[in-house]
Amino acid sequence: MDEHYALTHLATVLAAAFIGGAVFQKLKQPVLVGYIIVGIILGPSVLGVVQGREEISLMAELG
């Protein structure tokens, strides 16, 4: 897997999580719910931004 490709996806996921958290905070809902919903949307079952097991294991190692 290309490192730039993985870093681009990581940046996309982090930015989307930040935006999702901010939206849910404005709606006076728990920020964690926003993170979970963004994760579901970006996951392999909906949009498929994060698909491969390599990407998921890389993000798990970082976090």
mmJSON file of the N, C-alpha and C atoms, coordinates in Angstrom:
{"data_MODEL":{"atom_site":{
"group_PDB":["ATOM","ATOM","ATOM","ATOM","ATOM","ATOM","ATOM","ATOM","ATOM","ATOM","ATOM","ATOM","ATOM","ATOM","ATOM","ATOM","ATOM","ATOM","ATOM","ATOM","ATOM","ATOM","ATOM","ATOM","ATOM","ATOM","ATOM","ATOM","ATOM","ATOM","ATOM","ATOM","ATOM","ATOM","ATOM","ATOM","ATOM","ATOM","ATOM","ATOM","ATOM","ATOM","ATOM","ATOM","ATOM","ATOM","ATOM","ATOM","ATOM","ATOM","ATOM","ATOM","ATOM","ATOM","ATOM","ATOM","ATOM","ATOM","ATOM","ATOM","ATOM","ATOM","ATOM","ATOM","ATOM","ATOM","ATOM","ATOM","ATOM","ATOM","ATOM","ATOM","ATOM","ATOM","ATOM","ATOM","ATOM","ATOM","ATOM","ATOM","ATOM","ATOM","ATOM","ATOM","ATOM","ATOM","ATOM","ATOM","ATOM","ATOM","ATOM","ATOM","ATOM","ATOM","ATOM","ATOM","ATOM","ATOM","ATOM","ATOM","ATOM","ATOM","ATOM","ATOM","ATOM","ATOM","ATOM","ATOM","ATOM","ATOM","ATOM","ATOM","ATOM","ATOM","ATOM","ATOM","ATOM","ATOM","ATOM","ATOM","ATOM","ATOM","ATOM","ATOM","ATOM","ATOM","ATOM","ATOM","ATOM","ATOM","ATOM","ATOM","ATOM","ATOM","ATOM","ATOM","ATOM","ATOM","ATOM","ATOM","ATOM","ATOM","ATOM","ATOM","ATOM","ATOM","ATOM","ATOM","ATOM","ATOM","ATOM","ATOM","ATOM","ATOM","ATOM","ATOM","ATOM","ATOM","ATOM","ATOM","ATOM","ATOM","ATOM","ATOM","ATOM","ATOM","ATOM","ATOM","ATOM","ATOM","ATOM","ATOM","ATOM","ATOM","ATOM","ATOM","ATOM","ATOM","ATOM","ATOM","ATOM","ATOM","ATOM","ATOM","ATOM","ATOM","ATOM","ATOM","ATOM"],
"id":[1,2,3,4,5,6,7,8,9,10,11,12,13,14,15,16,17,18,19,20,21,22,23,24,25,26,27,28,29,30,31,32,33,34,35,36,37,38,39,40,41,42,43,44,45,46,47,48,49,50,51,52,53,54,55,56,57,58,59,60,61,62,63,64,65,66,67,68,69,70,71,72,73,74,75,76,77,78,79,80,81,82,83,84,85,86,87,88,89,90,91,92,93,94,95,96,97,98,99,100,101,102,103,104,105,106,107,108,109,110,111,112,113,114,115,116,117,118,119,120,121,122,123,124,125,126,127,128,129,130,131,132,133,134,135,136,137,138,139,140,141,142,143,144,145,146,147,148,149,150,151,152,153,154,155,156,157,158,159,160,161,162,163,164,165,166,167,168,169,170,171,172,173,174,175,176,177,178,179,180,181,182,183,184,185,186,187,188,189],
"type_symbol":["N","C","C","N","C","C","N","C","C","N","C","C","N","C","C","N","C","C","N","C","C","N","C","C","N","C","C","N","C","C","N","C","C","N","C","C","N","C","C","N","C","C","N","C","C","N","C","C","N","C","C","N","C","C","N","C","C","N","C","C","N","C","C","N","C","C","N","C","C","N","C","C","N","C","C","N","C","C","N","C","C","N","C","C","N","C","C","N","C","C","N","C","C","N","C","C","N","C","C","N","C","C","N","C","C","N","C","C","N","C","C","N","C","C","N","C","C","N","C","C","N","C","C","N","C","C","N","C","C","N","C","C","N","C","C","N","C","C","N","C","C","N","C","C","N","C","C","N","C","C","N","C","C","N","C","C","N","C","C","N","C","C","N","C","C","N","C","C","N","C","C","N","C","C","N","C","C","N","C","C","N","C","C","N","C","C","N","C","C"],
"label_atom_id":["N","CA","C","N","CA","C","N","CA","C","N","CA","C","N","CA","C","N","CA","C","N","CA","C","N","CA","C","N","CA","C","N","CA","C","N","CA","C","N","CA","C","N","CA","C","N","CA","C","N","CA","C","N","CA","C","N","CA","C","N","CA","C","N","CA","C","N","CA","C","N","CA","C","N","CA","C","N","CA","C","N","CA","C","N","CA","C","N","CA","C","N","CA","C","N","CA","C","N","CA","C","N","CA","C","N","CA","C","N","CA","C","N","CA","C","N","CA","C","N","CA","C","N","CA","C","N","CA","C","N","CA","C","N","CA","C","N","CA","C","N","CA","C","N","CA","C","N","CA","C","N","CA","C","N","CA","C","N","CA","C","N","CA","C","N","CA","C","N","CA","C","N","CA","C","N","CA","C","N","CA","C","N","CA","C","N","CA","C","N","CA","C","N","CA","C","N","CA","C","N","CA","C","N","CA","C","N","CA","C","N","CA","C","N","CA","C","N","CA","C"],
"label_alt_id":[null,null,null,null,null,null,null,null,null,null,null,null,null,null,null,null,null,null,null,null,null,null,null,null,null,null,null,null,null,null,null,null,null,null,null,null,null,null,null,null,null,null,null,null,null,null,null,null,null,null,null,null,null,null,null,null,null,null,null,null,null,null,null,null,null,null,null,null,null,null,null,null,null,null,null,null,null,null,null,null,null,null,null,null,null,null,null,null,null,null,null,null,null,null,null,null,null,null,null,null,null,null,null,null,null,null,null,null,null,null,null,null,null,null,null,null,null,null,null,null,null,null,null,null,null,null,null,null,null,null,null,null,null,null,null,null,null,null,null,null,null,null,null,null,null,null,null,null,null,null,null,null,null,null,null,null,null,null,null,null,null,null,null,null,null,null,null,null,null,null,null,null,null,null,null,null,null,null,null,null,null,null,null,null,null,null,null,null,null],
"label_comp_id":["MET","MET","MET","ASP","ASP","ASP","GLU","GLU","GLU","HIS","HIS","HIS","TYR","TYR","TYR","ALA","ALA","ALA","LEU","LEU","LEU","THR","THR","THR","HIS","HIS","HIS","LEU","LEU","LEU","ALA","ALA","ALA","THR","THR","THR","VAL","VAL","VAL","LEU","LEU","LEU","ALA","ALA","ALA","ALA","ALA","ALA","ALA","ALA","ALA","PHE","PHE","PHE","ILE","ILE","ILE","GLY","GLY","GLY","GLY","GLY","GLY","ALA","ALA","ALA","VAL","VAL","VAL","PHE","PHE","PHE","GLN","GLN","GLN","LYS","LYS","LYS","LEU","LEU","LEU","LYS","LYS","LYS","GLN","GLN","GLN","PRO","PRO","PRO","VAL","VAL","VAL","LEU","LEU","LEU","VAL","VAL","VAL","GLY","GLY","GLY","TYR","TYR","TYR","ILE","ILE","ILE","ILE","ILE","ILE","VAL","VAL","VAL","GLY","GLY","GLY","ILE","ILE","ILE","ILE","ILE","ILE","LEU","LEU","LEU","GLY","GLY","GLY","PRO","PRO","PRO","SER","SER","SER","VAL","VAL","VAL","LEU","LEU","LEU","GLY","GLY","GLY","VAL","VAL","VAL","VAL","VAL","VAL","GLN","GLN","GLN","GLY","GLY","GLY","ARG","ARG","ARG","GLU","GLU","GLU","GLU","GLU","GLU","ILE","ILE","ILE","SER","SER","SER","LEU","LEU","LEU","MET","MET","MET","ALA","ALA","ALA","GLU","GLU","GLU","LEU","LEU","LEU","GLY","GLY","GLY"],
"label_asym_id":["A","A","A","A","A","A","A","A","A","A","A","A","A","A","A","A","A","A","A","A","A","A","A","A","A","A","A","A","A","A","A","A","A","A","A","A","A","A","A","A","A","A","A","A","A","A","A","A","A","A","A","A","A","A","A","A","A","A","A","A","A","A","A","A","A","A","A","A","A","A","A","A","A","A","A","A","A","A","A","A","A","A","A","A","A","A","A","A","A","A","A","A","A","A","A","A","A","A","A","A","A","A","A","A","A","A","A","A","A","A","A","A","A","A","A","A","A","A","A","A","A","A","A","A","A","A","A","A","A","A","A","A","A","A","A","A","A","A","A","A","A","A","A","A","A","A","A","A","A","A","A","A","A","A","A","A","A","A","A","A","A","A","A","A","A","A","A","A","A","A","A","A","A","A","A","A","A","A","A","A","A","A","A","A","A","A","A","A","A"],
"label_entity_id":["1","1","1","1","1","1","1","1","1","1","1","1","1","1","1","1","1","1","1","1","1","1","1","1","1","1","1","1","1","1","1","1","1","1","1","1","1","1","1","1","1","1","1","1","1","1","1","1","1","1","1","1","1","1","1","1","1","1","1","1","1","1","1","1","1","1","1","1","1","1","1","1","1","1","1","1","1","1","1","1","1","1","1","1","1","1","1","1","1","1","1","1","1","1","1","1","1","1","1","1","1","1","1","1","1","1","1","1","1","1","1","1","1","1","1","1","1","1","1","1","1","1","1","1","1","1","1","1","1","1","1","1","1","1","1","1","1","1","1","1","1","1","1","1","1","1","1","1","1","1","1","1","1","1","1","1","1","1","1","1","1","1","1","1","1","1","1","1","1","1","1","1","1","1","1","1","1","1","1","1","1","1","1","1","1","1","1","1","1"],
"label_seq_id":[1,1,1,2,2,2,3,3,3,4,4,4,5,5,5,6,6,6,7,7,7,8,8,8,9,9,9,10,10,10,11,11,11,12,12,12,13,13,13,14,14,14,15,15,15,16,16,16,17,17,17,18,18,18,19,19,19,20,20,20,21,21,21,22,22,22,23,23,23,24,24,24,25,25,25,26,26,26,27,27,27,28,28,28,29,29,29,30,30,30,31,31,31,32,32,32,33,33,33,34,34,34,35,35,35,36,36,36,37,37,37,38,38,38,39,39,39,40,40,40,41,41,41,42,42,42,43,43,43,44,44,44,45,45,45,46,46,46,47,47,47,48,48,48,49,49,49,50,50,50,51,51,51,52,52,52,53,53,53,54,54,54,55,55,55,56,56,56,57,57,57,58,58,58,59,59,59,60,60,60,61,61,61,62,62,62,63,63,63],
"pdbx_PDB_ins_code":[null,null,null,null,null,null,null,null,null,null,null,null,null,null,null,null,null,null,null,null,null,null,null,null,null,null,null,null,null,null,null,null,null,null,null,null,null,null,null,null,null,null,null,null,null,null,null,null,null,null,null,null,null,null,null,null,null,null,null,null,null,null,null,null,null,null,null,null,null,null,null,null,null,null,null,null,null,null,null,null,null,null,null,null,null,null,null,null,null,null,null,null,null,null,null,null,null,null,null,null,null,null,null,null,null,null,null,null,null,null,null,null,null,null,null,null,null,null,null,null,null,null,null,null,null,null,null,null,null,null,null,null,null,null,null,null,null,null,null,null,null,null,null,null,null,null,null,null,null,null,null,null,null,null,null,null,null,null,null,null,null,null,null,null,null,null,null,null,null,null,null,null,null,null,null,null,null,null,null,null,null,null,null,null,null,null,null,null,null],
"Cartn_x":[0.849,0.0,0.894,0.558,1.293,1.065,2.147,2.03,1.218,1.365,0.614,-0.882,-1.211,-2.607,-3.19,-2.443,-2.913,-3.016,-2.055,-2.101,-3.235,-3.533,-4.663,-5.965,-6.117,-7.327,-7.411,-6.286,-6.27,-6.681,-6.158,-6.531,-8.01,-8.533,-9.955,-10.819,-10.45,-11.222,-11.172,-9.995,-9.874,-10.66,-10.601,-11.353,-12.853,-13.296,-14.726,-15.181,-14.347,-14.701,-14.79,-13.872,-13.905,-15.175,-15.515,-16.727,-17.973,-18.012,-19.16,-19.332,-18.22,-18.28,-18.775,-18.316,-18.748,-20.233,-20.713,-22.138,-22.983,-22.589,-23.369,-23.277,-22.165,-22.047,-22.997,-23.123,-24.071,-25.508,-25.778,-27.124,-27.366,-26.383,-26.453,-26.624,-25.891,-25.847,-24.424,-24.235,-22.871,-21.97,-20.767,-19.811,-19.453,-19.403,-19.059,-20.032,-21.295,-22.287,-21.937,-21.483,-21.047,-19.876,-18.907,-17.759,-18.192,-19.096,-19.562,-20.308,-21.179,-21.942,-21.019,-20.034,-19.066,-18.299,-17.932,-17.237,-18.075,-19.356,-20.252,-20.377,-20.515,-20.678,-19.418,-18.241,-16.994,-16.527,-17.118,-16.718,-17.065,-16.675,-16.857,-18.306,-19.231,-20.618,-21.408,-20.95,-21.707,-20.905,-19.979,-19.209,-17.948,-17.411,-16.223,-14.936,-14.85,-13.612,-12.493,-12.79,-11.83,-12.284,-11.523,-11.947,-11.012,-9.739,-8.796,-8.432,-8.112,-7.686,-6.357,-5.537,-4.258,-4.479,-5.429,-5.723,-6.258,-7.139,-7.731,-6.663,-5.772,-4.721,-3.725,-3.453,-2.566,-3.176,-4.461,-5.131,-5.213,-5.373,-5.422,-4.063,-2.991,-1.658,-1.365,-1.839,-1.605,-2.417,-3.617,-4.508,-4.537],
"Cartn_y":[-1.176,0.0,1.239,2.177,3.422,4.268,4.79,5.559,6.831,7.474,8.707,8.419,7.306,6.892,6.674,6.009,5.741,7.028,7.923,9.191,10.078,10.025,10.788,10.281,8.981,8.408,8.723,8.675,9.002,10.455,11.357,12.768,12.97,12.241,12.334,11.867,10.76,10.221,11.169,11.701,12.625,13.912,14.449,15.667,15.415,14.292,13.968,13.756,13.125,12.923,14.257,15.162,16.485,17.236,17.204,17.887,17.237,15.911,15.208,15.508,15.569,15.905,17.322,18.255,19.648,19.799,19.08,19.146,18.616,17.5,16.929,17.782,18.465,19.37,20.551,21.07,22.155,21.705,20.431,19.888,19.478,19.776,19.445,17.935,17.181,15.729,15.333,14.145,13.718,13.657,14.186,14.208,12.789,11.88,10.494,9.874,10.242,9.736,10.216,11.45,11.967,11.193,10.858,10.073,8.697,8.071,6.731,6.771,7.75,7.846,8.122,8.988,9.239,7.964,7.198,5.932,4.943,4.898,4.005,4.46,5.77,6.299,6.075,6.289,6.134,4.691,3.808,2.402,1.658,0.392,-0.389,-0.68,-0.557,-0.911,0.217,1.475,2.582,3.203,4.108,4.764,4.006,3.249,2.457,3.257,4.39,5.16,4.346,3.684,2.79,1.369,0.672,-0.659,-1.761,-1.578,-2.667,-2.881,-4.112,-4.451,-3.782,-3.537,-2.871,-1.456,-0.735,0.623,0.617,-0.303,-0.371,-0.726,-1.658,-2.025,-0.885,-0.113,1.042,2.078,2.363,3.329,2.816,1.516,0.938,1.041,0.869,0.997,2.436,3.397,4.803,5.243,4.737,5.184,4.214],
"Cartn_z":[0.0,0.0,0.0,-0.82,-0.918,0.332,0.901,2.138,1.945,0.79,0.535,0.452,-0.135,-0.238,1.151,2.015,3.373,4.176,4.019,4.746,4.257,2.972,2.442,3.036,3.113,3.706,5.194,5.878,7.299,7.514,6.69,6.799,6.495,5.519,5.181,6.339,6.94,8.068,9.259,9.56,10.688,10.456,9.24,8.932,9.014,8.483,8.538,9.975,10.795,12.204,12.932,12.641,13.26,12.87,11.591,11.117,11.705,11.712,12.29,13.762,14.491,15.908,16.131,15.299,15.424,15.122,14.113,13.771,14.918,15.477,16.576,17.835,18.028,19.167,18.992,17.771,17.49,17.72,17.439,17.64,19.09,19.958,21.386,21.614,20.821,20.944,21.319,21.855,22.197,20.962,21.112,20.007,19.583,20.529,20.234,19.236,19.319,18.365,16.957,16.831,15.532,14.979,15.848,15.407,14.912,15.643,15.269,13.944,13.773,12.523,11.343,11.519,10.447,10.122,11.142,10.906,10.125,10.432,9.691,8.243,8.04,6.68,5.846,6.431,5.681,5.585,6.348,6.369,5.094,5.031,3.81,3.45,4.39,4.083,3.428,3.534,2.933,1.792,2.084,1.028,0.633,1.548,1.24,1.154,1.844,1.84,2.478,3.574,4.224,3.926,3.077,2.645,3.104,2.851,3.069,4.522,4.827,6.185,6.513,5.5,5.739,6.257,5.666,6.114,7.538,7.824,9.16,10.186,9.86,10.813,10.998,9.94,10.069,11.004,10.83,11.698,13.133,13.301,14.646,15.33,14.579,15.154,15.56,14.78,15.101,16.308,16.431,17.501,18.596],
"occupancy":[1.0,1.0,1.0,1.0,1.0,1.0,1.0,1.0,1.0,1.0,1.0,1.0,1.0,1.0,1.0,1.0,1.0,1.0,1.0,1.0,1.0,1.0,1.0,1.0,1.0,1.0,1.0,1.0,1.0,1.0,1.0,1.0,1.0,1.0,1.0,1.0,1.0,1.0,1.0,1.0,1.0,1.0,1.0,1.0,1.0,1.0,1.0,1.0,1.0,1.0,1.0,1.0,1.0,1.0,1.0,1.0,1.0,1.0,1.0,1.0,1.0,1.0,1.0,1.0,1.0,1.0,1.0,1.0,1.0,1.0,1.0,1.0,1.0,1.0,1.0,1.0,1.0,1.0,1.0,1.0,1.0,1.0,1.0,1.0,1.0,1.0,1.0,1.0,1.0,1.0,1.0,1.0,1.0,1.0,1.0,1.0,1.0,1.0,1.0,1.0,1.0,1.0,1.0,1.0,1.0,1.0,1.0,1.0,1.0,1.0,1.0,1.0,1.0,1.0,1.0,1.0,1.0,1.0,1.0,1.0,1.0,1.0,1.0,1.0,1.0,1.0,1.0,1.0,1.0,1.0,1.0,1.0,1.0,1.0,1.0,1.0,1.0,1.0,1.0,1.0,1.0,1.0,1.0,1.0,1.0,1.0,1.0,1.0,1.0,1.0,1.0,1.0,1.0,1.0,1.0,1.0,1.0,1.0,1.0,1.0,1.0,1.0,1.0,1.0,1.0,1.0,1.0,1.0,1.0,1.0,1.0,1.0,1.0,1.0,1.0,1.0,1.0,1.0,1.0,1.0,1.0,1.0,1.0,1.0,1.0,1.0,1.0,1.0,1.0],
"B_iso_or_equiv":[0.0,0.0,0.0,0.0,0.0,0.0,0.0,0.0,0.0,0.0,0.0,0.0,0.0,0.0,0.0,0.0,0.0,0.0,0.0,0.0,0.0,0.0,0.0,0.0,0.0,0.0,0.0,0.0,0.0,0.0,0.0,0.0,0.0,0.0,0.0,0.0,0.0,0.0,0.0,0.0,0.0,0.0,0.0,0.0,0.0,0.0,0.0,0.0,0.0,0.0,0.0,0.0,0.0,0.0,0.0,0.0,0.0,0.0,0.0,0.0,0.0,0.0,0.0,0.0,0.0,0.0,0.0,0.0,0.0,0.0,0.0,0.0,0.0,0.0,0.0,0.0,0.0,0.0,0.0,0.0,0.0,0.0,0.0,0.0,0.0,0.0,0.0,0.0,0.0,0.0,0.0,0.0,0.0,0.0,0.0,0.0,0.0,0.0,0.0,0.0,0.0,0.0,0.0,0.0,0.0,0.0,0.0,0.0,0.0,0.0,0.0,0.0,0.0,0.0,0.0,0.0,0.0,0.0,0.0,0.0,0.0,0.0,0.0,0.0,0.0,0.0,0.0,0.0,0.0,0.0,0.0,0.0,0.0,0.0,0.0,0.0,0.0,0.0,0.0,0.0,0.0,0.0,0.0,0.0,0.0,0.0,0.0,0.0,0.0,0.0,0.0,0.0,0.0,0.0,0.0,0.0,0.0,0.0,0.0,0.0,0.0,0.0,0.0,0.0,0.0,0.0,0.0,0.0,0.0,0.0,0.0,0.0,0.0,0.0,0.0,0.0,0.0,0.0,0.0,0.0,0.0,0.0,0.0,0.0,0.0,0.0,0.0,0.0,0.0],
"pdbx_formal_charge":[null,null,null,null,null,null,null,null,null,null,null,null,null,null,null,null,null,null,null,null,null,null,null,null,null,null,null,null,null,null,null,null,null,null,null,null,null,null,null,null,null,null,null,null,null,null,null,null,null,null,null,null,null,null,null,null,null,null,null,null,null,null,null,null,null,null,null,null,null,null,null,null,null,null,null,null,null,null,null,null,null,null,null,null,null,null,null,null,null,null,null,null,null,null,null,null,null,null,null,null,null,null,null,null,null,null,null,null,null,null,null,null,null,null,null,null,null,null,null,null,null,null,null,null,null,null,null,null,null,null,null,null,null,null,null,null,null,null,null,null,null,null,null,null,null,null,null,null,null,null,null,null,null,null,null,null,null,null,null,null,null,null,null,null,null,null,null,null,null,null,null,null,null,null,null,null,null,null,null,null,null,null,null,null,null,null,null,null,null],
"auth_seq_id":[1,1,1,2,2,2,3,3,3,4,4,4,5,5,5,6,6,6,7,7,7,8,8,8,9,9,9,10,10,10,11,11,11,12,12,12,13,13,13,14,14,14,15,15,15,16,16,16,17,17,17,18,18,18,19,19,19,20,20,20,21,21,21,22,22,22,23,23,23,24,24,24,25,25,25,26,26,26,27,27,27,28,28,28,29,29,29,30,30,30,31,31,31,32,32,32,33,33,33,34,34,34,35,35,35,36,36,36,37,37,37,38,38,38,39,39,39,40,40,40,41,41,41,42,42,42,43,43,43,44,44,44,45,45,45,46,46,46,47,47,47,48,48,48,49,49,49,50,50,50,51,51,51,52,52,52,53,53,53,54,54,54,55,55,55,56,56,56,57,57,57,58,58,58,59,59,59,60,60,60,61,61,61,62,62,62,63,63,63],
"auth_comp_id":["MET","MET","MET","ASP","ASP","ASP","GLU","GLU","GLU","HIS","HIS","HIS","TYR","TYR","TYR","ALA","ALA","ALA","LEU","LEU","LEU","THR","THR","THR","HIS","HIS","HIS","LEU","LEU","LEU","ALA","ALA","ALA","THR","THR","THR","VAL","VAL","VAL","LEU","LEU","LEU","ALA","ALA","ALA","ALA","ALA","ALA","ALA","ALA","ALA","PHE","PHE","PHE","ILE","ILE","ILE","GLY","GLY","GLY","GLY","GLY","GLY","ALA","ALA","ALA","VAL","VAL","VAL","PHE","PHE","PHE","GLN","GLN","GLN","LYS","LYS","LYS","LEU","LEU","LEU","LYS","LYS","LYS","GLN","GLN","GLN","PRO","PRO","PRO","VAL","VAL","VAL","LEU","LEU","LEU","VAL","VAL","VAL","GLY","GLY","GLY","TYR","TYR","TYR","ILE","ILE","ILE","ILE","ILE","ILE","VAL","VAL","VAL","GLY","GLY","GLY","ILE","ILE","ILE","ILE","ILE","ILE","LEU","LEU","LEU","GLY","GLY","GLY","PRO","PRO","PRO","SER","SER","SER","VAL","VAL","VAL","LEU","LEU","LEU","GLY","GLY","GLY","VAL","VAL","VAL","VAL","VAL","VAL","GLN","GLN","GLN","GLY","GLY","GLY","ARG","ARG","ARG","GLU","GLU","GLU","GLU","GLU","GLU","ILE","ILE","ILE","SER","SER","SER","LEU","LEU","LEU","MET","MET","MET","ALA","ALA","ALA","GLU","GLU","GLU","LEU","LEU","LEU","GLY","GLY","GLY"],
"auth_asym_id":["A","A","A","A","A","A","A","A","A","A","A","A","A","A","A","A","A","A","A","A","A","A","A","A","A","A","A","A","A","A","A","A","A","A","A","A","A","A","A","A","A","A","A","A","A","A","A","A","A","A","A","A","A","A","A","A","A","A","A","A","A","A","A","A","A","A","A","A","A","A","A","A","A","A","A","A","A","A","A","A","A","A","A","A","A","A","A","A","A","A","A","A","A","A","A","A","A","A","A","A","A","A","A","A","A","A","A","A","A","A","A","A","A","A","A","A","A","A","A","A","A","A","A","A","A","A","A","A","A","A","A","A","A","A","A","A","A","A","A","A","A","A","A","A","A","A","A","A","A","A","A","A","A","A","A","A","A","A","A","A","A","A","A","A","A","A","A","A","A","A","A","A","A","A","A","A","A","A","A","A","A","A","A","A","A","A","A","A","A"],
"auth_atom_id":["N","CA","C","N","CA","C","N","CA","C","N","CA","C","N","CA","C","N","CA","C","N","CA","C","N","CA","C","N","CA","C","N","CA","C","N","CA","C","N","CA","C","N","CA","C","N","CA","C","N","CA","C","N","CA","C","N","CA","C","N","CA","C","N","CA","C","N","CA","C","N","CA","C","N","CA","C","N","CA","C","N","CA","C","N","CA","C","N","CA","C","N","CA","C","N","CA","C","N","CA","C","N","CA","C","N","CA","C","N","CA","C","N","CA","C","N","CA","C","N","CA","C","N","CA","C","N","CA","C","N","CA","C","N","CA","C","N","CA","C","N","CA","C","N","CA","C","N","CA","C","N","CA","C","N","CA","C","N","CA","C","N","CA","C","N","CA","C","N","CA","C","N","CA","C","N","CA","C","N","CA","C","N","CA","C","N","CA","C","N","CA","C","N","CA","C","N","CA","C","N","CA","C","N","CA","C","N","CA","C","N","CA","C","N","CA","C","N","CA","C"],
"pdbx_PDB_model_num":[1,1,1,1,1,1,1,1,1,1,1,1,1,1,1,1,1,1,1,1,1,1,1,1,1,1,1,1,1,1,1,1,1,1,1,1,1,1,1,1,1,1,1,1,1,1,1,1,1,1,1,1,1,1,1,1,1,1,1,1,1,1,1,1,1,1,1,1,1,1,1,1,1,1,1,1,1,1,1,1,1,1,1,1,1,1,1,1,1,1,1,1,1,1,1,1,1,1,1,1,1,1,1,1,1,1,1,1,1,1,1,1,1,1,1,1,1,1,1,1,1,1,1,1,1,1,1,1,1,1,1,1,1,1,1,1,1,1,1,1,1,1,1,1,1,1,1,1,1,1,1,1,1,1,1,1,1,1,1,1,1,1,1,1,1,1,1,1,1,1,1,1,1,1,1,1,1,1,1,1,1,1,1,1,1,1,1,1,1]
}}}
